[in-house]
């Protein structure tokens, strides 16, 4: 390819199709071999698949419509040379690379099947990081503030360890089933590195059931001593950790194989992997009229070090850089000003509210597509006025509470004391409840519930209206998989990554079935073998929710990078079924939420492996084994925490092990399990009106879909995503617009301005920059925690103190109560 010379037409096509010179050079070789008939057939399929895909470039889609809608092109092709050339190039990109420039920028469309991935050193390093992350994150999860080490740190540290092992270990090994396994199979490969990263990812978060065990065992909660049994803890932990993986086998045809499932969150991980292992360095034209020669690896190191140093300022030295609530500094005690513009306790109406990447990057505006960032922001922006309306009108007494709090309050505007409504056995006591107070939520929290009720039907409705074809294709593939590909057309995904992965045997469906049955057995054993007062049917309840939602939610997150969790739905349904039983509700919540979440996590890792070409069976084994190891370690650490930390989960706990998350979980379990959703949202409940969210969730996608059909020439409407709009309205209490506003400007700068003008520069550096910033913050935050936070060191000066002045320090309410007063019905006035 060294003799490739760009023509004016090539440069025009690069701009039209948004491809780099390198992409075009590779595509032209394939395009020259394609016939017009082949291109037409392929483009008809592409139009069906990507017509409503917001990631697919609009300009390319317009050219495809023009190409297919003009029969004269096929009768007289000589008059349409440029359009035919563009379509051949696009067809070559789709079949031999990817239609998405963000995927082409980091994912290699070549593979070496001889490159090792599952090696002895991978298992040693991978299990080491899995164990370390599990132990550290579990141990410090109950500390205030908590500390967590992400898998990106493991990815960063695994590279020098892998390189070191390839240099110092001898080539000693053995042969098993015709395959030689050596301590040193050669250079540390990108596949080995990614498999280690996947193993560390699954171990980074502990079992969800640890929250249940905490509130069961400790005397200040429910005091059930049997919950200290290791056998009980490990059974329910293994069950919830593995049950979602058992569902993941079905998702492959819907969420892994299809090209449109980009999984934006995976691209930053792959970019870091590529920076370490791909030393190819092509110069690219970038901003300021310069040609940039720095390699991805060097760029990563520079950005990593810069962020590591920089993060000390907003995190420890100059907190005002993180919480740049400059508007409220004008009048710190002005209640309305702080309610509207406040960072800590307000709505965050502030166009530039932070200089802290850790605040901006949730989700990372460099990583997720700009339409995702903008839709979420617009949804949150509009819902802010719902919050203001509730608060200013004092609806449900919200004016007596902070505007944007996630706490639960009583009718005297104090934190709700759940001990006042339960008996000595931890069960609901109607008499105590009626002599105390209903549970009240702040305006921000009420808005969250309103739109949570909307987001679930909206997801189902949106996917039905816009992705029926993709789902039907997935089901055809699933059905034909049982007949060993008797219909190849229904069973094949033809893009280059699926063709390359065809060289490796798939993980059989029966592996997933065995894992599912094992997880079900563990769950039934744990729930039935001890007095949990919960039906084993809760396990199948979680599976049912997952079956309904995993594909719709999965399609949305695979395209947009934004996931909708089932925690509120699981809590709402479970609390309604087992009203008065907080412990049973916790199990309904755990299985209803975590089954789908784990299935999607597994699908994301499968896509990572798919992009990097790790054999599926090795990915399966790596993730399952790492999950089991981390589960055992987390359970062991939990056992130690329960019995060996003096005063754990009390204000007197040593080393600040006060369990803020456990306390919140306990409060939620009592409110939505003991009191129950029926009293809060049912007929006659104080918040029944919020159930309007359910029909609203159906109406919004239908309205958007109808408008898009009615005005097809308005191309910008194609970028409106109703699920993301509603999802944006969930980002309240305690978060607010301050956390999302700056991401809009950065996302536009990256995905719109830079990508459209300097696609080569953007492709080379964008995702590497995202990975470098994330790693720099993780390492810096860890060191700051152990060096300063853990020892109680604090830099006492205006730059750190200003963030806690006035209403930013202690949340203010619009109305206040005198001592002895209350709002709403008093004792004996409600039931």
N, C-alpha and C positions, 0 to 999 in steps of 0.2 A: 504493500500500500504506500510505499515511500514516494511513488511517482504520482500520487493523487494531487490534482490541481483544481482548486475551486473555480468555477465559472460564475458569471453573474447570475445565471439561473440557479446554481447551487446555493448561492447566498440568499437569493429570494426565497427558495424553498426552506432553508434553515429558519428564516424569519416567519414564514407562513406556518410551518409545522412545529416551530419552537424546538428544534433539534440542534445539537452541537455539531461542529465540523467532524468530530470523530464518529458520532452516531450516523451522520449522513454517509461518510466514507464507507462504513461497514454495511449500511443498508443498500447502497447502490449496487454492490456485488450481487446481492440476492435479488434486488429489483430487476436487474437486467435479465434474469432467468424466468421471470413470471409473465404469464400470458394475460391478456386483457380479460379473458373469461375467468381465470383463477382469481384475479383481483375483484371482479364483480361479485363472485360468489362469497368471497371472504368479507367484502364490505357490506353485503346484505346482512350477514351474521353480526358484524361489528355494530351496525346501526341498531339492530334489535337489542343487543347486549348493552350498548353504551349510550343510547339516546337520552336516558335520564340519569346518566352517571355524571355527577358534578365535577369529578376529577378529570374527566375526559375533555381535552381542549376544545373550546367552542369553535374556534376557527377551523380546526380539523373536521369537526362534525359538520359544519356548514359546507365544506368542500366535498365531504362524502355524500351529503344530500344532493348537492349540485351534480355530482358524478352519477349517482344512481337515478336521478330524476330526468336525465337527458338521454333519450334513446339514440339521438343522433351521434353521440359519442361512440357508440358501439357500431353504428352503421358507417360513419365517416371519421375514424380515429385520427386521421392526419390533421384535422383542424383543431385538435384539442391536445396537442403534445404536452403542454405544461401541466394541465390538470391530470392527464394520464400519468405523467412522470411523478407528480406529487402522490397520486394514489398508489402507485407501485412502491414508492419509498415508504409510505405509511403502512402498506401491507407487509413490507419487509420488516419494518420495526415491530409490528404486532406479532408476526410469526417467529421472528428470530431475535427479538429483544423484548421491549415492553412499550405500549402506547403512552406510558407516563414518563415524563422526563425525570421526575423525582426518583422513580425506580431505576431508570437507566443510569442515573448519576452514581448509584452506590452498589447496584447488584450486577455481578458479572454474568454474562450470558454464555459462558463457557464452563466446562467442568472437566476435571481429571479424576475418573473413577478410581485410579490407583492412589490418590492422595489419602493418607490415613486420617481417621476421625476418632473412632472409639479405640483408644490405645491404653496401655497400662498407665502411662503418665497422665492421661486425661482423667482416668478414674481416681488416681491418687490426688491430683490437684483439685479436681472437681468436687470430690467428697470432702477434702480439706476445707475448701471455701464454703461448701454447703453447711458443714458442721460449725464452722466459725461464725458465719452470718446468723445461723439459727440460734446459737448460744448467746451471742452478743445482743441480738435484737430482742430475744425473749427476756433476757436478764434486765435490760434497761427499758423495756416497754412500759413498766409500771412506774418509772421515775418521772418526776416533774422538774424540768422538762424532760421528755423522753429523748432517746437517741436511737437512730436507726441507720444501719449501713446498707446501702443498696447494692444490687448486683453489678452496677457500673464500676464500683470500686474493685470487685472481684475480677471483672473484665480487664481493668487497668493493671492490676497486680499479677494476673495470670500470665500475661505476656512475658515479662522478664523471667518468671519461674519456668515457663515452657522453653524459652530460649536457653536458659541455664541448663535445664535437663538435657537438651539436645547436644550440649557441648561437653558435659562432664560424665553423663551416664554411659556405661559400656553397652555394646550391642549384644546383650545376653537375652535369650528368649526361649520359647518353646513353641511347638506346633500342635494345634488343636483343631481337629476336623479339617485338616488341610490348609489351615491359615496359621501363619507364623506371627506370634506375639512377642515383641521385643521391648526391653526397657528403653531402647533408643532406636525407634524406627526411621530416624532421619530428622530433617529440619522440622521445627514446630510449625504445624500447618494452620491455616485459617479455619479449617473444619474442626480441628481439635480445640482451637481457641473458642469457637462459637459453642461447641458442645459443653465446655466448661461454663460458659456464660449462662447457658440455658439451665444447667444444673444449679448454679448459684441463684438464678432468678426464682426458682420454685422454693428455695430454702429461705429466702430473705424475709418472708412473712410467716409468722407462727400460725398454728391452728386456730380457727375462729372460736372453737369450743373452749379455749382457755378462759374466755370471758365468763362462760357459764360456770366453769369449775370454781373460779374465784368467788362468785356470789353465792354459790351453793355451800362452799366449805367454810368460809370465814364467819365467825360468830356475829360480827356486826351486820352481816347480811342475813342469810338463811340458816347458817350453822349446821349444815348436813354433813356429818363427819365421814360418811361413806364416800363423798366426793374426793376425799384424799387418797382413795385407792388408785394405785398406778394402773391396774388392769382396766378399771372403769375409764380413767382418763385417756389411755392409749387407744381403747376401742372407739370411743366417740371421736377422738382426734383423727385416727386413720380413716374412719368412715367419712367424715366431712371433707377431709383432704383429698380423698381418692375418688369419691363418688362422681364428681364432675368429670374426671378423666375418663371414667367408664362411658360417659355420654359423648366424649369427643370424637369417637370413631365415626359417628354419623355426620359430624360437622365438616369432615374433610371435603366432601363433595360440594359443600355450600360455601365454606369459608376459607379453604386453603388452596384448592386447585384452581378456582376461577381467577382470571387475570384481574378483574375489577376489584377483587379483594386485596387492596394494597397494604393494609395494616400500617398506617403511617408511623406509629410508635416504634415499629421494628426497624425503620430506615436509619435512625440515629445509631442504633446498636450495630447495624451492619456497617455504617460509615466508619465507626471507630475500629471495627474489625478490619476493614479495608485499609484504613490509614496505617495500621501496623504491618499488614502483610503484602500490600500492593505498592511497590515502590516506583511504579510507572509515573512519570512526571511530565505531563504535557503542559507547555505554557498556555495561558488563557488570557483573553482580553477582558479587562474589568473596568471598574469605575475610574474616573479621573484620567481617562485616556491612556492607561498604563497596561503593560503586559506583565502578568504575574507568573513567576517561575517557582515560587516556593512550593514544596511538595506537601501532600496532605499530612504526612507524618510530622514534618517540621511545623506545619501550621497548627496541628493539634497540640503539640508540645508548647508552642508559644501561647496559644489561647488558654490552655490548661493552667500554665504557670500564672498568666495574667489574672485569670479568674480566682485562682487559689489565693493570690495576694490581695486582690481587690475585695474579696468577700469578707475579709477581716474588718473592713470599715463598716458596711451596713449591719453586720451580724454582731460586732463587739465594740468597735471604737466609736462609731457615729450612727446610732440607731435611727436618727432622723433621715438618713439616706434611704433606709428601708421603708419607714412609715412617713413618707414625705407629705404629711397632711398640712401643708402650708396655709391652706385657707382657714383652718380652724385655729391656727396660731394667732390669727388676728383678734379673735375673741374666744378664748378657751372655755368660758362658762356660758356662752350663748347657746341655749338649748337647741333652737331650730337650726342654726348654722352648723352645729356639730352633728345634728341628726341627718342633715342633707349631705354634708361634705366629709364627715369624720371617717377616718381610716379604721380605728379600733371598734367604735360602737355606732357608727353612722352608716349611711348608704354609699359613701365613697364617690360622690359626684366631683371628680377631680381629674382633669384631662391628663395630667402626668403626676402620678401619686407615689412613685417609687423609683429608686435607682438600684434595686435589689433584684437580681435575676432569679433568685429563689422564689420571690413573690410573683414575678411575671410568668414563670415557666410552668404554670399549672392550668391547662396543658401548655407545652412549649410552643410558642408561635412560630418558631423556626421549623418545627417538626410537623405540626398538623397543617393541612391546607388552609389557605386564608379564608375560604368560604366557611370553614368550620369555626374559626376564630370570630369572624364577623357575625355569623348567625347566633352564636352563643352570647356574644356581647349584646346584640340587638334584643334578644329575648330577655336578658337580665335588665337592660336599660328600660324596656317597656314595663317590666314587672315591678321596677322600683316605684313607679307611680301608683301601683296597686298597694304597695306597702305604705306609701305616704298617705293615700286615701284612707286606709284602715286606721292609721295612727292619728291623723288629724281629726278624723270624725269620731274617735274614741270607740270604734266598733269593738264589741266584746271586751271593753275595758282596756284596750291596748295602749291608750294614752297614759295609763298609770305605770306602764312597763317601758323598759328601753325599746327603742324602735327595731333593733336588729340583733336580738339575743337568741341563743339556742337553748337557754335554760327554761325550766318549767316553774311557774309561779303560783302562789296561792292568792286569795282575794285581799290580802294585805300588802301585796306587791313584794313579798319576800320569796326566797327560793322555796319551792314546794318540799315539805318534809314528809317523805313517804312513810316514815315510821308512825305517823299519826293516823294512818288508814289501814294498817295491817295488824293482825293479832300476833301472839307469841310464836305461832307456827309459820308466819310469813304469808298468811292468806288474807284476802280482802275482808275487812270488817265494815259492814254497811253503817253500823251505828257510829263508829269512829269517823268514817268518811263524812257523814251528814253533819257531824258536830265540828268538822274542820272546814274544808273548802273544796270546791271543784278545782280542777287543774286548768291553768290559764297559760296561753302561749303568746309570745310577742308577735307583732305584726309581720316581721320578717319570717318567723317560723311558720306562721299561718299561711303565708304566701307559698312557702316551700311545699306544704302539704297540698294546697290547692293544685299546684302544677305537677306534683308527684302523681296525684290522682289522674292528671291529664296525660302524662308522658307514656303511661303503659298502653292505653287504647290508641294513642297517637302512633306509637311504634308499630303496632299491628296493622293499623289502617294505612299508614304510609307505605309499609313494605308491600301490602296487598295491592295498592294502587300503582306502585312504581317498580316493583321487582318481582312480579309474578313470573316473568319469563325466566329469570335467573333461578328462581326456586324450582320451577318446573324442570329446568335442565339438571339441577342437582338431584331431584327425585328420579329422573330418568337414569342418570348415572348410577344411583344407589340401587335401583331395581335391576338394571342390567348387570350389575356387579355380581349378582347371584347366579347369573347364567354364563359366567366366564367369557364375557365380551362377545356374545353371539351377535350383538349389534354394535359394531365398533363406533358408528357415528354417534350413538347415544352414550358411549362409555369413555370417550376420549376428550381430553382437553389438549388443544393442539399448540399452545404457545410453547416457546423454547424451554421454559423452566419445567413444564410437565414432561416434555420429550426427554430432557436430560435426566429427570428424576425417574423416568421409566427404566433406567439401567439398574435401579435398586429395587429389591422386593419390598412390597408394602408390609406394614404391620398388619397381620390378619385381624379381621373383625372379631374373631373369637378371643383374641387377647383382650380387647376392650370389654367384651362380655364377661370374661373371667374376672377382670378387675372390678367391673360393676357389681357382680355377684358378691365378691369379697367385701366390697365397701358396704353393700346392703347388709350382709351378715354381721359385720362389725357393728353397724349402727343398731340393728335389732338386738344384738347381744348386749351392747352397752345400755340401751334404754330399758330392755326387759329384765336384765340381770340385777338391777339395783332399783330402789324405790324412787324413781324419777317422776312418778305420777303423770307419765306421758305415754300415749299410744305409739307402738312401733310403726303405725301407719304414717307417722310424720316423715319417715324416710321416703316413702312413695309420694307423699305430698310434694317434697322437694323435687323429685324426678318429674312429676307432672308439670310443675311450674317451668322446669327447665325445657321439657319437650315443647311447651307452648311458645316460650320466649327465646330460646337460645339462637335459633336461626334468624328471626327478625332483629333482635338486638345485635347479633353477630354481624349481620350484613351492614347495619348502620355503623358499628365501630370499625369494621374492616375498611369501609369507605371513608369515614370521616375522622377516625382516631378518637372519637368521643363515645364512652360507654355509659349506658343507663343501667344502674344496679337495681336489683329486685328487693332490696332490704325493706323498703317501706311497704311494698305490696305484700311481702311475706309476713311482715309484722302486722299489717292491717287484717289480712285473712286469718292468720294464726291467732291473733288476739280475739277475733270475733268467734272463732271456733271454740277456744278454751278459755273463755272469759272467766276471770277470777283466779287463774292459775298462771302465775308469772313464769315459773320454771318451764312449763309445757310450751308457753308462748316463745320462750327463748329457743327451744328446739325447733319449733316451726319456723322461726326467723332464721336460724342457722342453716337448716337444710334448704329452705326456700331461697335463700340468698346465695349461699356458697356453692351450690351445685352448678348453677348457671355461670357464676363468676369463674369457677375453676375450669369449666368446659371451655370458656372463651380464652382463658389464660393458656390452656393447653393448645388451642387452635392457633393462638398468636405465636407460640413457640414452634409449632409445626410449620408455620409460614416462614419463620426465621430459618429453620432448617431447610425448608423448600428453596428459599432464595440462595442459601450458601451450599446447597447440595449435600447435606448430611443424610445418610441412609435413614429412612423412616424408622426402621426397627431399632437403630442405635439411639435415635432421638427418644423414642418411647421408653426404652430401658433406662436411659440417662435421667429422664425426668421422673419416672416412677420410683427408681431407686433413691434418687436425691430427696424426693418427697418423703419416702419412708424413713430415711436416715434423719432428716431434719425434724420429722414428727416425733421420733423417739427422743431426740436431743431436747427439743422444746418441752416435751412432757417431763423429762427428767429435771430440767431447769425449773419448771413450774412446781414440781414436787418439792424441790429445795426451797423455792421462794415461799411456798405455803407454810412450811414447817420450821424454817431456819432464819428468817429475817425478822428480828424483833419489831413488833408493832406494825407489820406490813399493812398497807392500805389504811393507815390512820394518820392523822397529822403528826404523831410522834414517831413515825417510822424513820429508821436510820437511812442515811444517804438519800433522803427525799423520795423514798419508795412509797409515795402516797397514793398511787393508783388513780390518777384523774380519769383515765378512760374507763376503768372498772366502775368507778362511782357513777359515771354517766350511763353506762350500760345497765347498772342496777336500777337507777331511776327510771330509765326507759322501760325496763322489763316490768316494773311495778305499775307504771302508768298505763302501758298498753297491754299488759297481761293481766294485772290485778284489777285495775279500774276497767280497762278494756275499751276498744274503739267504739263499741255500741253506745256507751255512756257519753263519749266525746263527740262522735260523728253520726251516731244513729238517730232514729226518730226521737225528737225531743232533746237531743244533745245540743250543747251550746255551739258547736261548730258544724252542724248538719249542712249549712249552706255551702260549705266548701266541697261537698260532693258534686257540685256543678262541674268540677274538674273532669269527671268521667265523660259526660257528653261533649264537653269542650274539647277533650282530647280526640274525639272522633271528628268533630266539625272542622278543626283547624287544618288537618291534612287534606280533607275533602275540598275545602275552600281554596287552598293553595293549588291543589291539583287541577281544579276547575279553572282557575285563573290562568294557569300555565297552558291549559288546552285552549282557552278562549283567546289568549294573546300570544301565539307562538312566535311572533316576530320580536317580542320583547325578550331578548336573550338573557338579560340580567335576572329575569324571573326564574331561570333555570337554576340559579345559585341559591334560591330560597329553600331552606331545608326545615320543614315544620318540626321535626323531632329535635333538631338542634336549637331551634328557637325556644321550645318549651324547656329543653335541658338547661338553657342559659338561665331560666327563671328559677332553677334549683340551687343556684350558687349564692345563697344567702345564709346568714346566721350560722357561723360568725363572719363568713366571707361577704364581700360586697364589690362594687364596681372598681374600687381601688386596685383589686387584684387582677382585673381584666382589661381595664382601659388602656394601659401602656402596651399591652400585647397586640392591640389593634394596629397601632402605628408601626410596631416592629414587624408584624406579620405582613402588612402592606408593603413595607420597605423590602422585605425579603422576597415574598411570593409574587408580588405584582411589579414593583419597580425594577428590582434587580434581575429577577428571573426573565422578564420580558425583554430586557435590554442586554443582559450579559449572561445568557443561559449557560455558557461554558464555565464561567466564573462561579455562578450559582451552583451548578452541578458539582463542581469540584470541592467547594468549601462549605456550603450551607449546613449540611448534616454533620460534617466534621466539627463545625463550630458549636452546634447544639450538643454534641457528645462531649466536647472539651469543657464547655461551661458546666454541664451536669457533673462531670467527674471532678472538676476543680472545686465546685461547691461541696460535694460529698466529702472529699478529703479535708478541705478546710474546716467544714462544720464539725467533723469528727475530732480534729485536733483542738479546735476552739472549745469543744465540750469538755474534753479531758483536761485541757490546760487552764481554762477559766471557769466555765459554768460549774463543773463538778466540785471545784474548790471554793466556790462562792465569790470569785473575783468579779468586780463590776467597775467600769470606768465611770466615775461620778462627775459628770459635767453637763452643760446645757444640751449638747448634741444627743445625749442619751436620755436626759430627763424630760425634754420637751414633748416626747411622744406620749407621756402619761399625764399631761396637765389637763385640768378641768374635766370636761365630759369625755375626753379621750382616756383619762385614767379610770374614772368611775362613771359608768353609763348613766345618763340623765333621762328622766321621763318628762313628758309634756305636762302631766298633771301629777300632783303629789297628794298624799294622804296624811292627815294628822294622826298622832298616836291613838290607837283604838279604833280608827275608822277602817272601812273596807269598801270595795266596789263589788258590784254584782250581788247575787243572793248570799245572805249570811247563814250562820248555823241554823239548821232546822227549816230553812226556806228552800231547800232543794233535796232531790232524792236520786 
